[in-house]
Amino acid sequence: MPCDAVLLAGTCIVNESMLTGESVPVMKSALPHADSADDEEDYDPERHKRHTLFSGTDVIQTRYNDSLKDA
């Protein structure tokens, strides 16, 4: 990844060994969508690490399932 990014749909498997030293690939999932304006919260890179693709990591695999879009 050339820059930090938030995953909005689908899933990714990334290699973060450049950052963490951990050699096991990590699965990232899409940022949950708020059901209403009351549920909205600000994005926080510390709290939303599972949904963030960090600069300097390698993306190994991506998946997008658009059947979930209409659910």
Number of C-alpha atoms within 10 A of each C-alpha: 12 10 9 13 13 18 17 13 18 15 18 22 17 20 23 20 15 12 11 9 9 11 10 10 15 16 15 19 21 17 18 12 11 10 8 7 7 7 8 11 9 5 10 9 15 8 9 14 14 16 21 21 25 20 14 15 18 17 16 12 11 12 11 11 9 10 7 9 7 5 5
